[in-house]
Amino acid sequence: QVQLVESGGGLVQAGGALRLSCAASGASGYAVGWFRQAPGKDREIVATISWNGFSSSYANFAKGRFTISRDNAKNTVYLQMNSLKPEDTAVYYCASGPLSSRGEYAYWGQGTQVTVSS
């Protein structure tokens, strides 16, 4: 079974950086995705990384600013976020495990709040 715990969120000024961590026990054989949900908005994908870390993909807003990586020896997936903007404010979640028939990850963490002040 996959268990996911996010950390590293906080309050940062616009232009600053944060590194989120996802402690992902049991997920070494699965892709991992980072998602976010801002108040009043739908959840959206931020980035994904393959089980071996060799392949990754990013939402357009994340390209050039965010980097996803993983260290399977530490069972941890990271999301380095640079040049943060107020519109990046959201709860950030990591997800992993087998995909449902609708393409959704089976397991989700509780989320970590990221707040970017202007």
Sequence and secondary structure as in RCSB ss.txt:
>XXXX:A:sequence
QVQLVESGGGLVQAGGALRLSCAASGASGYAVGWFRQAPGKDREIVATISWNGFSSSYANFAKGRFTISRDNAKN
TVYLQMNSLKPEDTAVYYCASGPLSSRGEYAYWGQGTQVTVSS
>XXXX:A:secstr
  EEEEE  EEEETT  EEEEEEEET TTS EEEEEE TTS  EEEEEE TTSS EEE TTTTTTEEEEEETTTT
EEEEEE S  GGG EEEEEEEEEE TTS EEEE   EEEEEE 
